[in-house]
Amino acid sequence: MSATENFSLARAWLRAFNAHDVPALVALYAEDATHTSPKIRVLHPETGGKLVGRQALAKWWSEAIARLPGLRYEETALTADADRVFMEYLRHAPNEPSMPVAEVLEVKGGKIVASRVYHG
């Protein structure tokens, strides 16, 4: 994938997330993709903060949207090359202060094979 294609993938990711379209979001991932996040570690400590596979990702995001129906991400910066995208965004959740987040999407064959979330 080119950097331009990976920019498009990241923007599709943000659109799907903000539309709360879990099927569209999960379709951007490889079947055996991984996703790590400090929030996963807190809410599901048995996972060590890491989910594997589309089914686990779909369940995670469906639960997050149900728990925080107004959750949305505001893009602040994207940087991409042929293999990955670095996204920076503000996480806006109802009744919570906005939180700056960094997320890395690793891409192979047009699909996200790994995503890693970083925040305080």
N, C-alpha and C positions, 0 to 999 in steps of 0.2 A: 504494500500500500504506500502511496505517496503521502507526504505531509498534508497536502491539500485534502486528500481523501480522509485522512485521520481527523482533520479539523471538522469535516462534515459529519463523521461518525460521532465525535464528541458533542456537536450541536444537536444531532439526532437524539443522543443520550439525554441531554438536558431538556429537550422538548418533550420526550416521552416521560421523563421523571415529573416534570412540572404539570403535565396533563394527567398524571397518575395512571398512565397507560402501562401497567405492569407487563402485559404480553408483548407490547412493542419494545419495552425496555429490555426484557429478557431475550428477545429475539436478536439483539445486538451482540449477545454473548455466545461463545462456543459452548457446546454441550457440557463439557467438563471444566468450564471456567471456575476460577476461584475469586473470592471477594473477601477482603479483610477490612476490619473497621474497629476502632475503639468502642463504638456503641454495641457492636455484636459481642465483644468481649464482656461488656458490662451486663447486657441483658441475657446473654446465653454463654456464661463462663465455660460450660462444658465443651464449647467449640474452639476455645483458645482464640476466639476472635476471627475465625476463618470459616467461610462457607464454601462448599464445593458443589458445582452443578446447577443447571438452570432451575431445577425444581426447588432447591434450597434458596436460590436468589429470589424466585417468585414469591415464596412464602415470606421471606424477610421483608421485601418491599411492600407486599400486601399488608402485612402486620403493621409496618411503619406508617403507612397511609391511613389505615384504620385508627391507629393510636393518635396520629397527628394529621387530621384531614386537611389542614391548611398548609402543610409542609411544602416548601418550594425552595429552589436554588436559583440564585442570581449570579450569572457569570460575571467574573471580574477579569479573568485572563485565561488564555489558552496558548499553549506552546506545543507544537507537534513536530515529529520527524517521521520517518518511514515505519518505525516500530512501536511508538508510544505517543500518548498525549498526556500532558500535564495540565490539569484543570484547576483553576482557583475559582471559588465561588463563595457567596455568603449563604449560609443556611438560615432560612427564615421559618420559624415554627411558632404556632400560636402561643402566646403568653410566655415566650422565652426570648432572651436577647439574641440578636443576630450573631452568628458564629462564623468566623472565617474558616474555610476548609480547603485543603489541597487534596487532589485525588489523581492518581496515576492510572491510566488505562494502557495495558500492554495489548498490542494488536498483532494478530497473525491471520493471514488469509481473509482479511476483511471482517473478522470477528474479534471481540474482546476475549482474551484468554485469561487475563488477570486484572483485577482492579484493587487498588489499595487506597484507603482513606486515611488522611492525617489531620488531626485537630487536637486542641487542648482539652 
